[in-house]
Amino acid sequence: MNSGQSGCQIAERDLWKRLNGDPIGAIVVLEFYEQFHILSFTQAAISNRYGPLIRVLTNI
């Protein structure tokens, strides 16, 4: 891990990669990070862009 990157930045980058290619995997990652309150600004951005998809997937 690069000393110039926080764990939050790495978590956010991993989450965005998953959202772009693996939405269901991204839900798992999002739920994990939410439990530990790692996401803040990114959580809001994800909610705006992917909120409907996330709600559909989490209601299955």
Residue pairs with C-beta under 8 A, 6 or more apart in sequence:
1 7
1 10
7 38
8 38
8 39
11 29
11 33
11 38
11 39
12 39
12 42
14 29
15 26
15 29
15 30
15 33
15 39
15 42
15 46
16 42
18 25
18 26
18 29
19 26
19 46
19 50
23 50
23 53
23 57
24 57
26 50
27 54
27 57
27 58
30 39
30 43
30 46
30 54
33 39
34 43
39 46
46 54
47 54
